[in-house]
Amino acid sequence: MKTHRPLLLAAAFALLAGCSHAATTTAPAHAAVGAMEPSWSERTDTGSMLSSSSLLGKPVYVNFFASWCPPCNDEASDIEAISKKYAPSGLQVVGVDVMENADKAALFGREHHLTYPLVVDDGTLRNAYQLDGLPVHVFIDADGTVHAIRIGELTRAEMVRNVRAILPSKGPA
């Protein structure tokens, strides 16, 4: 074992040097509460592009969903109502359809009368947020810092509490 010690020390040093460099970037590869949100650019169900950089300066509520997910369907009307209520306070809601296609995302949006943009994830956001189930709710401050990541179905009151925490003026009650 002693003969491998110099190699292990060299490998550990190289790994630590690499980690210290990664810690200085502004957008990590994976999302974490308290860190800047990962940088991304994806196509919406209507074919336009939406990116994390275009949302900077706004508090953002990202909802990861899939059309086949029962809790995702159950939450959709509450998320739409919250989107409309807090839009005057600057809130931007973004739905992220995980690993489906634009047609399914658009149909989900029509069925639930959604007015906020729906991103069709090609796996980039799923990987960045290390999703292992649905739904997932992400609340991001206006400066791009991830305030909270909530896994699983939320009540409307839980959604509102998280949204109010990222609004500059805490928004309407």
Contacts in CASP RR format, 6 or more apart in sequence:
PFRMAT RR
TARGET T0000
AUTHOR 0000-0000-0000
METHOD contacts of the structure
MODEL  1
MKTHRPLLLAAAFALLAGCSHAATTTAPAHAAVGAMEPSWSERTDTGSML
SSSSLLGKPVYVNFFASWCPPCNDEASDIEAISKKYAPSGLQVVGVDVME
NADKAALFGREHHLTYPLVVDDGTLRNAYQLDGLPVHVFIDADGTVHAIR
IGELTRAEMVRNVRAILPSKGPA
22 28 0 8 1.000
22 29 0 8 1.000
26 36 0 8 1.000
27 36 0 8 1.000
27 37 0 8 1.000
27 38 0 8 1.000
27 39 0 8 1.000
27 52 0 8 1.000
28 35 0 8 1.000
28 36 0 8 1.000
28 38 0 8 1.000
29 38 0 8 1.000
29 128 0 8 1.000
30 38 0 8 1.000
30 127 0 8 1.000
30 128 0 8 1.000
30 129 0 8 1.000
30 130 0 8 1.000
31 37 0 8 1.000
31 38 0 8 1.000
31 128 0 8 1.000
31 129 0 8 1.000
31 130 0 8 1.000
31 138 0 8 1.000
31 146 0 8 1.000
31 149 0 8 1.000
32 146 0 8 1.000
33 146 0 8 1.000
33 147 0 8 1.000
33 148 0 8 1.000
33 149 0 8 1.000
34 145 0 8 1.000
34 146 0 8 1.000
34 147 0 8 1.000
35 145 0 8 1.000
35 146 0 8 1.000
36 144 0 8 1.000
36 145 0 8 1.000
36 146 0 8 1.000
37 52 0 8 1.000
37 60 0 8 1.000
37 138 0 8 1.000
37 140 0 8 1.000
37 144 0 8 1.000
37 145 0 8 1.000
37 146 0 8 1.000
38 52 0 8 1.000
38 125 0 8 1.000
38 128 0 8 1.000
38 129 0 8 1.000
39 51 0 8 1.000
39 52 0 8 1.000
39 53 0 8 1.000
40 51 0 8 1.000
40 52 0 8 1.000
40 124 0 8 1.000
40 125 0 8 1.000
40 128 0 8 1.000
41 49 0 8 1.000
41 50 0 8 1.000
41 51 0 8 1.000
41 52 0 8 1.000
41 53 0 8 1.000
42 49 0 8 1.000
42 50 0 8 1.000
42 51 0 8 1.000
42 96 0 8 1.000
42 119 0 8 1.000
42 120 0 8 1.000
42 121 0 8 1.000
42 122 0 8 1.000
42 124 0 8 1.000
42 125 0 8 1.000
43 49 0 8 1.000
43 50 0 8 1.000
43 102 0 8 1.000
43 119 0 8 1.000
43 120 0 8 1.000
44 50 0 8 1.000
44 102 0 8 1.000
44 117 0 8 1.000
44 118 0 8 1.000
44 119 0 8 1.000
44 120 0 8 1.000
45 97 0 8 1.000
45 102 0 8 1.000
45 105 0 8 1.000
45 106 0 8 1.000
45 109 0 8 1.000
45 118 0 8 1.000
45 119 0 8 1.000
45 120 0 8 1.000
46 102 0 8 1.000
46 106 0 8 1.000
47 102 0 8 1.000
50 94 0 8 1.000
50 117 0 8 1.000
50 119 0 8 1.000
52 144 0 8 1.000
55 92 0 8 1.000
55 94 0 8 1.000
55 140 0 8 1.000
55 144 0 8 1.000
56 142 0 8 1.000
56 143 0 8 1.000
56 144 0 8 1.000
57 142 0 8 1.000
57 143 0 8 1.000
57 144 0 8 1.000
58 90 0 8 1.000
58 91 0 8 1.000
58 92 0 8 1.000
58 142 0 8 1.000
59 89 0 8 1.000
59 90 0 8 1.000
59 91 0 8 1.000
59 92 0 8 1.000
59 139 0 8 1.000
59 140 0 8 1.000
59 141 0 8 1.000
59 142 0 8 1.000
59 163 0 8 1.000
59 166 0 8 1.000
59 167 0 8 1.000
59 168 0 8 1.000
60 91 0 8 1.000
60 92 0 8 1.000
60 93 0 8 1.000
60 94 0 8 1.000
60 138 0 8 1.000
60 139 0 8 1.000
60 140 0 8 1.000
60 144 0 8 1.000
60 166 0 8 1.000
61 79 0 8 1.000
61 82 0 8 1.000
61 83 0 8 1.000
61 91 0 8 1.000
61 92 0 8 1.000
61 93 0 8 1.000
61 94 0 8 1.000
61 137 0 8 1.000
61 138 0 8 1.000
61 139 0 8 1.000
61 140 0 8 1.000
61 159 0 8 1.000
61 162 0 8 1.000
61 163 0 8 1.000
61 166 0 8 1.000
62 93 0 8 1.000
62 94 0 8 1.000
62 95 0 8 1.000
62 96 0 8 1.000
62 137 0 8 1.000
62 138 0 8 1.000
62 139 0 8 1.000
62 140 0 8 1.000
63 72 0 8 1.000
63 75 0 8 1.000
63 79 0 8 1.000
63 93 0 8 1.000
63 94 0 8 1.000
63 95 0 8 1.000
63 96 0 8 1.000
63 135 0 8 1.000
63 136 0 8 1.000
63 137 0 8 1.000
63 138 0 8 1.000
64 95 0 8 1.000
64 96 0 8 1.000
64 98 0 8 1.000
64 121 0 8 1.000
64 125 0 8 1.000
64 126 0 8 1.000
64 129 0 8 1.000
64 131 0 8 1.000
64 134 0 8 1.000
64 135 0 8 1.000
64 136 0 8 1.000
64 137 0 8 1.000
64 138 0 8 1.000
65 72 0 8 1.000
65 75 0 8 1.000
65 76 0 8 1.000
65 95 0 8 1.000
65 96 0 8 1.000
65 97 0 8 1.000
65 98 0 8 1.000
65 108 0 8 1.000
65 134 0 8 1.000
65 135 0 8 1.000
66 72 0 8 1.000
66 97 0 8 1.000
66 98 0 8 1.000
66 99 0 8 1.000
66 100 0 8 1.000
66 134 0 8 1.000
67 73 0 8 1.000
67 97 0 8 1.000
67 100 0 8 1.000
67 104 0 8 1.000
67 105 0 8 1.000
67 107 0 8 1.000
67 108 0 8 1.000
69 134 0 8 1.000
69 135 0 8 1.000
71 134 0 8 1.000
71 135 0 8 1.000
71 152 0 8 1.000
71 153 0 8 1.000
72 134 0 8 1.000
72 135 0 8 1.000
73 108 0 8 1.000
73 112 0 8 1.000
74 153 0 8 1.000
75 135 0 8 1.000
75 153 0 8 1.000
75 154 0 8 1.000
75 159 0 8 1.000
76 108 0 8 1.000
76 109 0 8 1.000
76 112 0 8 1.000
76 114 0 8 1.000
77 112 0 8 1.000
77 113 0 8 1.000
78 156 0 8 1.000
78 159 0 8 1.000
79 93 0 8 1.000
79 95 0 8 1.000
79 114 0 8 1.000
79 116 0 8 1.000
79 159 0 8 1.000
80 112 0 8 1.000
80 113 0 8 1.000
80 114 0 8 1.000
80 115 0 8 1.000
80 116 0 8 1.000
81 156 0 8 1.000
82 91 0 8 1.000
82 93 0 8 1.000
82 156 0 8 1.000
82 159 0 8 1.000
82 160 0 8 1.000
82 163 0 8 1.000
83 91 0 8 1.000
83 93 0 8 1.000
83 114 0 8 1.000
83 115 0 8 1.000
83 116 0 8 1.000
84 115 0 8 1.000
85 172 0 8 1.000
86 163 0 8 1.000
86 167 0 8 1.000
86 171 0 8 1.000
86 172 0 8 1.000
88 172 0 8 1.000
89 167 0 8 1.000
89 168 0 8 1.000
89 169 0 8 1.000
89 171 0 8 1.000
89 172 0 8 1.000
90 167 0 8 1.000
91 163 0 8 1.000
91 166 0 8 1.000
91 167 0 8 1.000
92 116 0 8 1.000
93 116 0 8 1.000
94 116 0 8 1.000
94 117 0 8 1.000
94 118 0 8 1.000
94 119 0 8 1.000
95 114 0 8 1.000
95 116 0 8 1.000
95 117 0 8 1.000
95 118 0 8 1.000
95 119 0 8 1.000
96 118 0 8 1.000
96 119 0 8 1.000
96 121 0 8 1.000
96 125 0 8 1.000
97 104 0 8 1.000
97 105 0 8 1.000
97 108 0 8 1.000
97 118 0 8 1.000
97 119 0 8 1.000
97 120 0 8 1.000
97 121 0 8 1.000
98 121 0 8 1.000
98 123 0 8 1.000
98 125 0 8 1.000
98 126 0 8 1.000
98 131 0 8 1.000
98 134 0 8 1.000
99 121 0 8 1.000
99 122 0 8 1.000
99 123 0 8 1.000
99 126 0 8 1.000
100 120 0 8 1.000
101 120 0 8 1.000
102 120 0 8 1.000
105 118 0 8 1.000
105 119 0 8 1.000
105 120 0 8 1.000
106 118 0 8 1.000
108 114 0 8 1.000
108 118 0 8 1.000
109 118 0 8 1.000
119 125 0 8 1.000
129 136 0 8 1.000
129 138 0 8 1.000
129 149 0 8 1.000
133 151 0 8 1.000
133 152 0 8 1.000
134 152 0 8 1.000
135 152 0 8 1.000
135 153 0 8 1.000
135 154 0 8 1.000
136 149 0 8 1.000
136 150 0 8 1.000
136 151 0 8 1.000
136 152 0 8 1.000
137 148 0 8 1.000
137 149 0 8 1.000
137 150 0 8 1.000
137 151 0 8 1.000
137 152 0 8 1.000
137 154 0 8 1.000
137 159 0 8 1.000
137 162 0 8 1.000
138 146 0 8 1.000
138 148 0 8 1.000
138 149 0 8 1.000
138 150 0 8 1.000
139 146 0 8 1.000
139 147 0 8 1.000
139 148 0 8 1.000
139 149 0 8 1.000
139 150 0 8 1.000
139 162 0 8 1.000
139 163 0 8 1.000
139 165 0 8 1.000
139 166 0 8 1.000
140 146 0 8 1.000
140 147 0 8 1.000
140 166 0 8 1.000
141 147 0 8 1.000
141 166 0 8 1.000
142 166 0 8 1.000
142 168 0 8 1.000
147 162 0 8 1.000
147 165 0 8 1.000
147 166 0 8 1.000
148 162 0 8 1.000
148 165 0 8 1.000
150 158 0 8 1.000
150 162 0 8 1.000
154 162 0 8 1.000
164 170 0 8 1.000
164 171 0 8 1.000
END
